[in-house]
């Protein structure tokens, strides 16, 4: 019996050694073999990334700086660093030797740390001794162009592939993208005055200076009949009354694969309308809308005519009333949108915190459209349209609020359009066509659209998103919203190749405890309901006090009556009890969650080892109980 037990234990030991040996051999022999079993294919590059890496024509070097002390100081970050390393290995494996990956540990006070700092990497404090923790990427190409990701933050893990592919793409094509700006609004200021005594031109908007830092910004006249071939992105702002030659030029640009960023507006408050001293009301009555009906129809989209978007949830609060008694009012057509209004699965809007869009329009896909319509920014489901006339002539915010009727579906304020399109205009006749000759029969033209359309142009103006101050002759900007980030994100996304544009956010590496999240949501709903109940009680009691005050015979407001004092004491007691109930709800929530987390930890930590031990014990027991076979006697 004991001998059998010893043999079984020896066999288990040999099996364990064999498993270790097979893993070591497989790690060497099968190092290049990969099979992604994750739910969302997290370690499999998209076709866009494969094309970018596979088309490299010159050597690219990626230096991946990752601190070894991540393992001890931030174990969660260590797991993310390992996942990033595995994704970088995939890039290198698919590059055919054109991409070299170097993994560097920037130890404190080492030359590697000095190189990381000089390259622009950001270190995070790792411990009380002041050591810094690095997790960044520095890419260089054959002509020493350099692109840096200062810190690979786990909060952006779903965009990790996009960031890495964008870095490789920039190194493979390092020239600045050209942005053609066709605008009827003074983004770049105005021309100098022609006559002495004329008013100085308006100063350019801050968004234009931001674009100039990252792109080659080139003006395109609103009367142009062609777009230069080297323009990568055409940025159209408030396209008002464009002629057919210009619309044809835009159509041709889109058909040949040019990328577009378009800002239309149902009522552009920033439009400068010339004043007429003989008719002061003319400027107020002027039409300030913009659209591109013919092109939008070919693209399968429309700006709802004569309407602006309104939303009580995202309404920007403004101050009205007299100076002595100011009053805050929700301006329902001036929207201050939070991250919840944005598409968090798109690289353009995922990281934004706030956008301000005054009197924005509403975009809708047309029936039978061949393009894909992906909302980027939307109202809540209670968003509604309001007639343009209601906001044109110095509207009263209180009146707009009183007229607001909630809707039943989100309204799209910005969208991405992609997919096949047909020409909006027939081809021009050949320039060398002889006089009197019959022009050839026009052939159908088609292409593929990559465009981002925004139903508001005023959002680009400084006053809606940034405060500009002059300090020592320099313009200092203090952003109050992410309008500028939205524009730069859109241009950067569109400036990439079609492969880069096609890359969307990845699934999340983390697998949250859905049951715990459900518990939190349910408790938050209960908590919010109790808060609303408390607020309702507060409002009711204050109304009761006001009614009692108005019924006093002496009209004095300095002393409280017995009824008022009793009402206040009753409210204070109700408030105390409600707050206690709120604390109980929150305490019960935390108790439920802690208990569930403890159970899950025990299952994860103990269940698998217990199953293995049980299986081993059963195997040993089965071997020990196996009947011993009698030895066979050999015949003489």
C-alpha positions in Angstrom: 0.0 0.0 0.0 2.7 2.4 1.0 4.8 1.5 -2.0 1.8 2.2 -4.3 1.3 5.6 -2.6 4.9 6.5 -3.1 4.8 5.5 -6.8 1.7 7.6 -7.3 3.3 10.6 -5.7 6.4 10.1 -7.8 4.3 9.9 -10.9 2.6 13.2 -10.0 5.9 14.8 -9.4 7.2 13.6 -12.8 4.0 15.0 -14.5 4.6 18.4 -12.8 8.2 18.4 -14.1 7.0 17.4 -17.5 4.5 20.3 -17.6 7.3 22.7 -16.6 9.6 21.2 -19.2 7.0 21.4 -22.0 6.2 25.1 -21.1 9.9 26.0 -21.3 10.4 24.3 -24.6 7.2 25.8 -26.0 8.3 29.2 -24.9 11.5 28.9 -27.0 10.3 26.8 -30.0 6.8 28.2 -30.3 7.6 31.8 -29.4 6.3 33.1 -32.7 3.1 31.1 -32.6 0.1 33.0 -31.4 -3.6 32.3 -30.9 -5.9 34.8 -29.4 -8.6 33.3 -27.2 -9.7 36.5 -25.5 -13.4 37.5 -26.0 -12.8 40.6 -28.0 -9.6 39.6 -29.7 -7.5 42.0 -27.6 -4.2 40.7 -28.8 -5.1 40.5 -32.5 -4.3 43.6 -34.5 -7.0 45.0 -36.8 -6.6 44.9 -40.5 -5.9 48.7 -40.4 -2.9 48.2 -38.1 -1.7 45.2 -40.0 -1.7 47.3 -43.2 0.2 50.2 -41.5 2.9 47.9 -40.1 3.1 45.8 -43.3 3.6 48.8 -45.5 6.7 50.2 -43.7 9.3 51.1 -46.2 12.0 52.2 -43.8 13.3 51.1 -40.4 11.3 52.2 -37.3 12.6 51.7 -33.8 10.3 51.7 -30.8 11.9 52.1 -27.3 9.5 50.9 -24.7 10.5 52.3 -21.3 8.9 50.3 -18.5 10.2 50.5 -14.9 10.9 47.2 -13.2 9.6 48.5 -9.9 6.1 48.6 -11.4 5.7 45.0 -10.2 6.1 45.9 -6.6 4.7 49.4 -6.4 1.8 49.1 -8.8 0.8 45.5 -9.6 -2.3 46.5 -11.6 -0.1 48.8 -13.8 2.3 45.9 -14.2 -0.4 43.8 -15.8 -1.3 46.6 -18.2 2.4 47.1 -19.0 2.7 43.4 -19.9 -0.3 43.6 -22.1 1.1 46.6 -23.9 4.4 44.7 -24.4 2.6 41.8 -25.9 0.8 44.1 -28.3 4.1 45.7 -29.3 5.5 42.2 -29.9 2.7 41.6 -32.3 3.6 44.8 -34.2 7.2 43.7 -34.5 6.3 40.2 -35.6 4.1 41.5 -38.4 6.6 44.1 -39.7 8.9 41.8 -41.5 11.9 43.1 -39.7 11.1 46.8 -40.4 10.1 47.5 -36.8 12.6 46.9 -34.0 11.3 46.8 -30.4 13.7 47.6 -27.5 12.5 47.2 -23.9 14.4 49.5 -21.5 14.2 49.7 -17.8 15.0 53.3 -16.7 16.4 52.6 -13.3 16.7 55.6 -11.0 19.8 57.7 -11.7 20.7 55.7 -14.8 21.5 56.8 -18.3 18.3 55.1 -19.4 16.3 57.4 -17.1 18.1 60.5 -18.4 17.3 59.4 -22.0 13.6 58.9 -21.0 13.4 62.3 -19.4 15.1 64.1 -22.3 12.7 62.4 -24.8 9.7 63.8 -22.9 8.5 60.8 -21.0 6.5 61.5 -17.8 7.4 59.7 -14.6 5.0 59.0 -11.8 6.1 59.1 -8.1 6.6 55.4 -7.1 7.6 55.6 -3.5 8.5 57.8 -0.6 12.1 57.8 -1.7 11.2 59.9 -4.7 11.8 57.3 -7.4 9.8 57.7 -10.6 7.9 55.1 -12.4 8.0 55.2 -16.3 5.7 53.6 -18.8 6.1 55.3 -22.1 7.1 54.9 -25.7 9.6 56.7 -28.0 9.6 56.0 -31.7 12.2 57.0 -34.2 12.7 56.5 -38.0 15.6 56.4 -40.3 15.9 60.2 -40.6 15.7 60.7 -36.8 12.1 61.9 -36.6 10.8 61.2 -33.2 7.3 60.6 -31.8 6.6 60.1 -28.1 3.8 58.8 -26.0 4.8 60.2 -22.6 2.8 57.8 -20.5 0.6 54.8 -21.5 -2.2 55.3 -19.2 -4.4 52.3 -18.3 -7.5 54.6 -18.5 -7.0 54.7 -22.3 -6.4 51.0 -22.7 -9.3 50.6 -25.2 -7.4 53.1 -27.5 -4.0 51.5 -27.1 -3.9 50.0 -30.5 -5.0 53.2 -32.1 -2.3 55.2 -30.3 0.4 52.7 -31.3 -0.7 52.5 -34.9 -0.9 56.3 -35.1 2.7 56.6 -33.8 3.9 54.1 -36.4 2.0 55.9 -39.1 3.5 59.2 -38.2 7.0 57.8 -38.3 6.3 56.2 -41.7 5.0 59.5 -43.1 6.5 62.4 -41.0 5.4 65.4 -43.1 2.8 67.8 -41.6 -0.7 67.1 -42.9 -2.2 69.9 -44.9 -5.6 71.3 -43.6 -7.4 73.5 -46.1 -9.7 76.0 -44.3 -12.8 77.2 -46.2 -14.6 79.5 -43.8 -17.0 82.4 -43.9 -16.2 83.1 -40.2 -13.1 85.0 -39.1 -11.1 82.1 -37.6 -7.8 83.6 -38.8 -8.8 87.2 -38.3 -9.6 89.7 -41.0 -7.6 91.5 -43.7 -5.8 94.7 -42.7 -7.8 97.9 -43.2 -7.4 99.5 -46.7 -8.1 103.1 -45.5 -6.8 105.1 -42.6 -9.2 105.4 -39.8 -11.0 102.1 -40.5 -11.6 99.7 -37.6 -8.9 97.1 -37.1 -9.7 93.6 -38.3 -10.9 91.0 -35.8 -8.2 89.0 -34.2 -8.0 85.3 -35.1 -9.7 82.7 -33.0 -7.5 80.6 -30.6 -8.6 77.4 -32.4 -6.8 78.5 -35.5 -3.5 79.0 -33.6 -3.9 75.5 -32.1 -4.4 74.0 -35.5 -1.3 75.8 -36.9 0.9 74.2 -34.2 0.1 70.6 -35.5 -0.8 71.1 -39.1 -0.1 73.2 -42.2 -3.2 75.4 -42.3 -3.9 76.8 -45.7 -6.8 79.2 -46.6 -9.2 78.1 -49.3 -11.3 80.8 -50.8 -15.1 80.4 -50.5 -15.3 81.1 -54.3 -12.7 78.4 -55.3 -13.4 76.0 -58.1 -10.7 73.4 -57.2 -9.0 72.0 -54.1 -5.2 71.4 -54.3 -4.2 67.8 -54.6 -1.9 67.9 -51.6 -4.7 69.0 -49.2 -5.3 66.1 -46.8 -8.3 67.5 -44.9 -10.8 70.1 -45.9 -12.2 72.0 -42.9 -15.4 73.8 -43.9 -16.8 76.3 -41.4 -20.2 77.9 -41.9 -20.5 77.2 -45.7 -22.9 80.0 -46.5 -24.3 80.5 -50.0 -21.5 78.6 -51.7 -21.7 78.7 -55.5 -21.9 75.7 -57.7 -18.2 75.8 -58.7 -17.2 75.6 -55.1 -19.7 72.8 -54.3 -18.3 70.9 -57.3 -14.8 71.3 -56.0 -15.8 69.9 -52.6 -17.6 67.1 -54.3 -14.5 66.2 -56.4 -12.4 66.4 -53.2 -14.7 63.9 -51.4 -14.8 61.5 -54.4 -11.1 61.3 -54.7 -10.8 60.2 -51.0 -10.2 63.5 -49.3 -11.3 63.8 -45.7 -13.7 66.5 -44.5 -14.5 68.2 -41.2 -17.6 70.3 -41.7 -19.2 72.8 -39.3 -22.7 73.9 -40.4 -25.0 76.1 -38.3 -28.7 76.9 -38.3 -27.9 80.3 -36.7 -24.3 81.4 -36.4 -24.2 84.2 -33.8 -20.5 84.7 -34.6 -21.2 85.7 -38.2 -20.3 89.4 -38.8 -23.2 91.1 -40.5 -22.5 94.6 -41.9 -24.6 97.2 -40.2 -26.7 99.7 -42.1 -27.1 103.1 -40.4 -30.3 103.6 -42.4 -31.8 100.4 -41.2 -30.4 99.3 -37.8 -32.8 96.3 -37.8 -31.3 94.8 -41.0 -28.5 93.1 -39.2 -30.9 91.4 -36.7 -33.1 90.2 -39.5 -30.2 88.8 -41.6 -30.2 85.2 -42.3 -27.3 83.4 -40.5 -27.7 79.8 -41.4 -25.4 77.6 -43.5 -25.9 74.2 -45.2 -24.7 72.2 -48.2 -28.0 70.7 -49.3 -26.8 69.2 -52.6 -23.7 67.5 -51.0 -25.5 66.4 -47.9 -28.2 64.7 -50.0 -25.5 62.8 -51.9 -23.9 61.9 -48.6 -27.1 60.6 -47.1 -27.5 63.2 -44.3 -29.5 66.3 -43.6 -29.5 69.3 -41.2 -33.1 69.6 -40.1 -34.1 73.0 -41.6 -35.3 75.9 -39.4 -34.7 74.1 -36.1 -32.2 74.2 -33.2 -31.6 71.7 -30.5 -32.7 72.2 -26.9 -32.1 70.1 -23.8 -33.0 70.9 -20.2 -30.5 68.5 -18.8 -27.5 70.0 -20.7 -28.8 73.6 -20.6 -26.1 76.2 -19.8 -27.2 78.3 -16.9 -27.2 82.1 -17.4 -27.8 85.0 -15.1 -30.8 87.2 -15.7 -32.7 89.8 -13.7 -31.5 93.0 -12.2 -28.1 93.6 -10.7 -29.6 93.7 -7.2 -31.5 90.4 -7.7 -29.7 88.2 -10.2 -31.4 84.9 -11.1 -30.0 81.8 -12.6 -32.0 80.4 -15.6 -31.4 77.4 -17.8 -30.8 78.5 -21.4 -32.2 75.4 -23.0 -30.7 76.1 -26.5 -27.2 76.8 -25.2 -25.9 73.4 -24.4 -23.1 72.5 -22.0 -22.6 68.8 -22.8 -20.9 66.4 -20.5 -19.1 63.1 -21.4 -22.4 61.3 -21.2 -23.5 63.1 -24.3 -20.5 61.8 -26.3 -19.7 58.5 -28.1 -17.1 56.9 -25.7 -16.3 54.2 -28.3 -14.8 56.8 -30.8 -11.3 58.1 -30.4 -12.5 61.7 -31.2 -14.9 62.0 -28.3 -14.0 59.3 -25.8 -11.7 61.4 -23.6 -13.6 64.7 -23.7 -15.2 66.0 -20.5 -17.3 68.9 -21.8 -18.5 70.6 -25.0 -20.4 73.9 -25.3 -22.6 74.2 -28.4 -24.9 77.3 -28.6 -28.0 77.0 -30.8 -26.8 73.9 -32.5 -28.7 72.2 -35.3 -29.8 68.6 -35.6 -28.4 66.0 -38.0 -30.3 63.0 -39.4 -29.5 60.2 -41.8 -31.6 60.2 -45.0 -33.6 57.0 -45.9 -31.7 54.8 -48.3 -28.3 56.3 -47.5 -25.3 54.3 -48.6 -23.1 55.8 -45.9 -22.8 54.8 -42.3 -24.1 57.4 -39.8 -22.3 57.2 -36.4 -23.4 59.8 -33.7 -20.5 61.5 -31.9 -22.4 64.0 -29.8 -26.0 63.8 -28.9 -28.6 65.2 -26.5 -30.4 63.2 -23.9 -33.5 61.3 -24.9 -35.5 64.3 -23.6 -33.8 66.6 -26.2 -36.2 68.5 -28.5 -36.1 70.9 -31.4 -37.2 74.5 -31.2 -38.1 76.8 -34.1 -35.3 79.0 -35.3 -37.5 82.1 -34.9 -37.6 81.5 -31.2 -33.9 82.3 -30.7 -33.2 84.8 -33.5 -34.3 88.1 -31.9 -32.7 88.5 -28.5 -34.7 85.7 -26.8 -35.7 85.7 -23.2 -34.2 82.6 -21.5 -37.3 82.2 -19.2 -39.6 82.3 -22.2 -37.5 79.6 -24.0 -37.6 77.5 -20.8 -41.4 77.9 -20.5 -41.9 76.9 -24.2 -39.6 73.8 -23.9 -41.4 70.5 -24.4 -39.2 67.4 -23.8 -38.7 65.0 -26.7 -38.5 61.2 -26.7 -35.2 60.4 -28.5 -31.6 61.8 -28.5 -30.8 64.4 -31.1 -27.5 64.1 -33.0 -25.3 67.2 -32.9 -22.2 65.7 -34.5 -21.7 62.6 -36.5 -19.1 60.6 -38.4 -20.0 59.6 -42.0 -18.2 56.9 -43.9 -19.0 54.6 -46.8 -19.6 54.7 -50.6 -21.1 57.8 -52.2 -22.0 58.9 -55.7 -21.2 62.3 -57.2 -23.6 65.2 -56.3 -22.8 66.9 -59.6 -22.1 65.5 -63.1 -18.5 65.6 -64.4 -17.4 68.8 -66.1 -16.9 68.7 -69.8 -13.3 68.4 -71.0 -11.4 71.7 -71.1 -10.2 71.0 -74.6 -13.6 70.4 -76.1 -13.9 72.0 -79.5 -16.4 74.8 -79.8 -19.8 73.4 -81.0 -18.7 69.8 -80.3 -21.1 67.5 -78.5 -19.9 66.9 -74.9 -19.4 63.2 -74.0 -22.0 61.4 -72.1 -21.2 61.8 -68.4 -20.3 58.6 -66.6 -21.4 57.8 -63.1 -18.7 58.8 -60.6 -18.4 57.3 -57.1 -16.0 57.3 -54.2 -15.7 56.6 -50.5 -16.5 59.3 -48.0 -14.6 60.0 -44.7 -16.3 63.0 -43.1 -17.2 64.4 -39.7 -20.1 66.8 -39.7 -20.9 69.1 -36.7 -24.2 71.0 -36.5 -22.7 74.1 -34.9 -20.0 76.6 -36.0 -20.2 79.0 -33.0 -18.6 76.4 -30.8 -15.2 77.3 -32.4 -15.4 80.9 -31.2 -13.3 81.8 -28.1 -16.1 83.0 -25.9 -17.8 79.6 -25.9 -14.9 77.5 -24.6 -11.7 79.4 -23.7 -10.7 82.5 -21.8 -7.9 84.4 -23.4 -5.6 86.7 -21.3 -2.7 88.8 -22.4 0.3 88.3 -20.1 3.5 90.1 -20.9 2.5 90.3 -24.5 1.6 86.6 -24.8 -1.9 85.1 -25.3 -2.6 82.8 -22.5 -5.5 80.4 -22.9 -7.6 78.9 -20.0 -10.0 76.4 -21.6 -13.4 76.1 -19.9 -14.6 73.3 -22.2 -13.0 70.7 -24.6 -14.2 72.3 -27.9 -10.6 72.8 -29.0 -9.7 69.2 -28.1 -12.6 68.0 -30.2 -11.4 69.8 -33.3 -7.8 68.7 -32.9 -8.9 65.1 -32.2 -11.0 65.1 -35.3 -8.2 66.5 -37.5 -5.7 64.1 -36.1 -8.0 61.2 -36.7 -8.8 62.3 -40.3 -5.2 63.1 -41.1 -4.3 59.4 -40.8 -4.6 57.0 -43.6 -7.8 55.1 -44.3 -6.3 52.2 -42.3 -5.8 54.5 -39.3 -9.3 55.9 -39.5 -10.7 52.4 -39.6 -9.2 51.6 -36.2 -11.8 52.0 -33.5 -11.5 51.5 -29.7 -10.7 48.0 -28.5 -12.7 46.2 -25.9 -11.7 46.6 -22.4 -9.0 44.3 -20.9 -10.6 44.4 -17.5 -13.5 42.2 -16.8 -15.7 44.0 -14.2 -17.9 42.2 -11.7 -21.3 42.9 -13.3 -23.2 41.7 -10.3 -21.4 44.2 -8.1 -22.0 47.0 -10.6 -25.7 46.1 -10.7 -25.8 46.4 -6.9 -24.1 49.8 -7.0 -26.6 51.1 -9.6 -29.6 49.8 -7.7 -28.3 51.4 -4.5 -27.5 54.7 -6.3 -31.1 54.8 -7.6 -32.4 54.3 -4.1 -30.0 56.9 -2.7 -31.0 59.4 -5.4 -34.7 58.8 -4.7 -34.2 59.5 -1.1 -32.3 62.7 -2.0 -35.2 63.8 -4.2 -37.6 63.0 -1.3 -35.6 65.2 1.0 -35.6 68.1 -1.5 -39.3 67.8 -2.0 -39.9 68.0 1.8 -37.6 71.0 2.0 -39.5 72.8 -0.8 -42.9 71.9 0.8 -41.8 73.2 4.2 -40.4 76.5 2.8 -43.6 77.0 0.9 -45.5 76.5 4.2 -43.4 79.0 5.9 -44.0 81.5 3.1 -47.7 81.0 3.3 -47.7 81.5 7.1 -45.6 84.6 6.8 -48.0 86.2 4.2 -50.9 85.6 6.6 -49.5 87.6 9.5 -51.5 90.5 10.5 -48.6 92.8 11.5 -46.6 92.2 8.3 -43.4 91.8 10.3 -40.8 89.4 8.9 -38.4 89.7 11.7 -40.0 87.4 14.2 -41.3 83.9 13.8 -44.8 82.9 14.8 -45.5 79.8 16.9 -46.8 78.1 13.7 -43.6 78.9 11.8 -41.4 77.8 14.7 -43.3 74.5 14.9 -43.0 73.9 11.2 -39.3 74.5 11.2 -38.8 72.2 14.2 -40.9 69.5 12.4 -38.8 69.9 9.2 -35.5 69.7 11.2 -36.7 66.4 12.8 -37.7 65.1 9.3 -34.4 66.1 7.9 -32.6 64.3 10.7 -34.6 61.1 10.1 -34.1 61.2 6.4 -30.4 61.8 6.6 -30.2 58.8 9.0 -32.2 56.8 6.4 -29.7 57.9 3.7 -26.8 56.7 5.8 -28.5 53.4 6.4 -29.0 52.9 2.7 -25.4 53.7 1.9 -24.1 51.4 4.8 -26.3 48.5 3.6 -24.9 49.0 0.0 -21.3 48.8 1.2 -22.1 45.8 3.4 -23.7 43.9 0.5 -20.8 44.7 -1.9 -18.1 43.9 0.7 -19.8 40.5 1.4 -20.0 39.7 -2.3 -16.4 40.7 -3.0 -15.2 38.6 -0.1 -17.1 35.6 -1.5 -15.7 36.1 -5.0 -12.2 36.4 -3.7 -12.6 33.2 -1.7 -13.9 31.4 -4.8 -11.1 32.7 -7.0 -8.3 32.1 -4.5 -9.4 28.8 -3.0 -11.7 27.0 -5.5 -9.2 26.1 -8.2 -6.5 24.8 -5.8 -9.1 22.8 -3.9 -10.3 21.2 -7.1 -6.7 20.3 -8.1 -6.0 18.8 -4.7 -9.2 16.9 -4.8 -8.5 15.4 -8.2 -5.0 14.5 -7.1 -6.3 12.8 -3.9 -8.9 10.9 -6.0 -6.1 9.7 -8.4 -3.9 8.6 -5.5 -6.8 6.9 -3.8 -7.8 5.1 -7.0 -4.2 3.9 -7.5 -4.0 2.7 -3.9 -7.2 0.7 -4.2 -6.4 -0.9 -7.5 -6.4 -4.7 -7.0 -3.0 -6.3 -7.1 -2.6 -8.8 -9.9 -1.1 -12.1 -8.9 2.2 -12.9 -10.5 1.9 -15.5 -13.3 4.0 -18.6 -12.8 6.3 -19.5 -15.6 6.0 -23.1 -16.8 9.1 -25.2 -16.5 
